[in-house]
Amino acid sequence: MDGRSREGVTYPSSESGQMDVNPRFANEPRWLWESVALWENGELADPRTLDYMVAGRPPTLEQLNADVTASRQVYEVGYTIGEFVVARGGKEALPPVGRRAPR
């Protein structure tokens, strides 16, 4: 864990479960694993309340992968990314943590 304070009890469980199943996941790519954790925990931030989304300037993957000290946008849009993946391919389209390709 990286010491982030998150509301809700299950969020840390999701990440630690990922580490137990695949110790090499190292939160890479950050946008993906944070999105999965946020979606699984139902942590929606309404994109209509985010100035950059309302203005039609969604963050890039580079911005979403930024260190937590540089950007927290992934926590604002991660659930929506997970929701998009599920809408397109069903829940099974979210990456199961145990099936990541080895590096």
Contacts in CASP RR format, 6 or more apart in sequence:
PFRMAT RR
TARGET T0000
AUTHOR 0000-0000-0000
METHOD contacts of the structure
MODEL  1
MDGRSREGVTYPSSESGQMDVNPRFANEPRWLWESVALWENGELADPRTL
DYMVAGRPPTLEQLNADVTASRQVYEVGYTIGEFVVARGGKEALPPVGRR
APR
1 12 0 8 1.000
1 15 0 8 1.000
1 16 0 8 1.000
2 27 0 8 1.000
2 68 0 8 1.000
4 68 0 8 1.000
6 12 0 8 1.000
7 43 0 8 1.000
8 41 0 8 1.000
10 40 0 8 1.000
10 41 0 8 1.000
11 37 0 8 1.000
11 38 0 8 1.000
11 41 0 8 1.000
11 43 0 8 1.000
14 36 0 8 1.000
14 37 0 8 1.000
14 40 0 8 1.000
14 41 0 8 1.000
15 27 0 8 1.000
15 33 0 8 1.000
15 37 0 8 1.000
17 97 0 8 1.000
18 25 0 8 1.000
18 33 0 8 1.000
18 37 0 8 1.000
18 97 0 8 1.000
19 25 0 8 1.000
21 97 0 8 1.000
21 98 0 8 1.000
22 97 0 8 1.000
22 98 0 8 1.000
22 100 0 8 1.000
24 100 0 8 1.000
24 102 0 8 1.000
24 103 0 8 1.000
25 33 0 8 1.000
25 97 0 8 1.000
25 100 0 8 1.000
27 33 0 8 1.000
27 34 0 8 1.000
29 61 0 8 1.000
29 65 0 8 1.000
30 64 0 8 1.000
30 65 0 8 1.000
30 66 0 8 1.000
30 74 0 8 1.000
31 61 0 8 1.000
31 64 0 8 1.000
31 65 0 8 1.000
31 74 0 8 1.000
31 78 0 8 1.000
31 81 0 8 1.000
32 95 0 8 1.000
34 64 0 8 1.000
34 74 0 8 1.000
34 75 0 8 1.000
34 78 0 8 1.000
35 74 0 8 1.000
35 78 0 8 1.000
35 79 0 8 1.000
35 81 0 8 1.000
35 82 0 8 1.000
35 85 0 8 1.000
36 82 0 8 1.000
36 94 0 8 1.000
36 95 0 8 1.000
36 97 0 8 1.000
38 44 0 8 1.000
38 75 0 8 1.000
38 78 0 8 1.000
38 79 0 8 1.000
38 82 0 8 1.000
39 78 0 8 1.000
39 79 0 8 1.000
39 81 0 8 1.000
39 82 0 8 1.000
39 83 0 8 1.000
39 85 0 8 1.000
39 86 0 8 1.000
39 94 0 8 1.000
40 94 0 8 1.000
42 79 0 8 1.000
43 75 0 8 1.000
43 79 0 8 1.000
44 79 0 8 1.000
44 80 0 8 1.000
44 83 0 8 1.000
45 75 0 8 1.000
45 76 0 8 1.000
45 77 0 8 1.000
45 79 0 8 1.000
45 80 0 8 1.000
47 53 0 8 1.000
47 54 0 8 1.000
47 76 0 8 1.000
47 77 0 8 1.000
47 80 0 8 1.000
48 54 0 8 1.000
50 76 0 8 1.000
50 77 0 8 1.000
52 58 0 8 1.000
52 59 0 8 1.000
52 73 0 8 1.000
53 77 0 8 1.000
58 77 0 8 1.000
59 71 0 8 1.000
59 73 0 8 1.000
59 74 0 8 1.000
59 77 0 8 1.000
63 71 0 8 1.000
63 73 0 8 1.000
64 71 0 8 1.000
64 73 0 8 1.000
64 74 0 8 1.000
64 77 0 8 1.000
64 78 0 8 1.000
65 74 0 8 1.000
66 73 0 8 1.000
82 94 0 8 1.000
85 93 0 8 1.000
85 94 0 8 1.000
86 93 0 8 1.000
86 94 0 8 1.000
END
